[in-house]
Amino acid sequence: MKFELKTENENYSQSFAYLFKTFLIIVLIIISFDIGLKLGMISKYYQIKYKCRLLSVEKSTSNFKNLSKISKLKSKQRIWEFCREFVE
């Protein structure tokens, strides 16, 4: 006849491992969202910079429309003032 004694140490280590994995996954998700947002901001900055330089060379209405969509500015005068910072 065998007599086995189960200990609680295995349950604690399994629950700790599960908790650690869950925490790690949440941290990775938060970091990936943060990186995605920062890359979006960087790409928007370079897109505005490119469109402003393009506007300084070629003053077409399509360039004004593109910059108006990106920068949320409506008047051409404000777009010009906004682009002066990028085209120096």
C-alpha positions in Angstrom: 0.0 0.0 0.0 1.3 3.4 -1.1 0.9 6.5 0.9 1.3 9.8 -1.0 1.4 13.2 0.5 0.6 16.2 -1.8 2.1 19.5 -1.0 0.8 23.0 -1.8 4.1 24.2 -3.2 3.3 23.1 -6.8 0.0 25.1 -6.7 1.8 28.2 -5.5 4.5 28.0 -8.2 1.9 27.4 -10.9 -0.3 30.3 -9.9 2.8 32.5 -9.6 3.9 31.5 -13.1 0.4 32.2 -14.5 0.3 35.6 -12.8 3.8 36.4 -14.1 2.8 35.4 -17.7 -0.4 37.5 -17.6 1.5 40.5 -16.3 4.2 40.1 -19.0 1.6 39.9 -21.7 -0.1 43.0 -20.5 3.2 44.9 -20.3 4.1 43.8 -23.9 0.7 45.0 -25.2 1.1 48.4 -23.5 4.6 48.8 -24.9 3.5 47.8 -28.4 0.6 50.3 -28.3 3.0 53.0 -27.1 5.4 52.3 -29.9 2.6 52.3 -32.5 1.4 55.7 -31.3 4.9 57.2 -31.4 5.6 55.8 -34.9 2.3 57.4 -36.0 3.3 60.7 -34.6 6.7 60.5 -36.2 5.3 59.5 -39.6 2.8 62.4 -39.4 5.6 64.9 -38.7 7.6 63.7 -41.7 4.5 63.7 -43.9 3.8 67.3 -42.9 7.4 68.2 -43.5 7.4 66.6 -46.9 4.1 68.2 -48.0 5.3 71.7 -46.8 8.5 71.4 -48.8 6.4 70.2 -51.8 4.1 73.2 -51.3 7.0 75.6 -51.3 8.0 74.3 -54.7 4.7 73.7 -56.3 1.7 75.7 -55.1 -1.1 73.5 -56.2 -4.6 73.1 -54.7 -4.0 69.4 -54.1 -1.0 70.2 -51.9 -3.2 72.6 -49.9 -5.9 70.0 -49.6 -3.5 67.4 -48.4 -2.0 69.7 -45.8 -5.4 70.8 -44.7 -6.4 67.2 -44.0 -3.2 66.4 -42.1 -2.9 69.6 -40.1 -6.7 70.4 -39.7 -6.1 73.9 -40.8 -8.6 75.4 -43.3 -7.3 78.7 -44.6 -4.4 79.0 -47.0 -2.8 81.7 -44.9 -2.7 79.5 -41.8 -1.2 76.7 -43.8 1.5 79.0 -45.1 2.3 80.2 -41.5 2.3 76.6 -40.3 4.7 75.5 -43.1 7.1 78.3 -42.4 8.4 76.4 -39.4 9.2 73.3 -41.6 10.7 75.1 -44.6 13.6 77.1 -43.2 
